[in-house]
Amino acid sequence: MVIDPDDYWPINGVWSGPCVVCGGKWVYYTEKFSQRMKAENRFSYKVCKRCYEQAVESKSRSFTSLPGLLNVAEMVRADRDIGRCNVCNTGPAVWIAPSSRQKICQVCYEREKGREGLL
């Protein structure tokens, strides 16, 4: 089963599983209520931390920026919460360019850093 991380939010604490993706014992995220759930007459799905993080990484990797738009060479690691990534809007932003105030997540940073060597 493929999940969209935007459809899930953290559970307060940890619940006993199973994870809908891998069957893991402990779950940390639950599906947000939707009309689809109501139509299917079911309870929300729950996922473990590992499956949720894999879904976030997979979704983040599906985005890309225009070549030359981000200057990852000038980016510095953030020392506080700075919001979501400006590229994928999925992961938490952990890198910021001081001059342009562009902020990106670790997945987008690694992808752009790899592309920088190709240019």
Buried (B, 14 or more C-beta within 10 A) or exposed (E): EEBEBEBBEEEEEEEEBBBBBBEBEBBBBBBEEEEEBEEEEEEBBBBBBBBBBBBBBBBBBEBEBEEEEBEBEEBEEBEEEBEBBBBBBBBBBBBBBEEEEBBBBBBBBBBBBEBBEEE
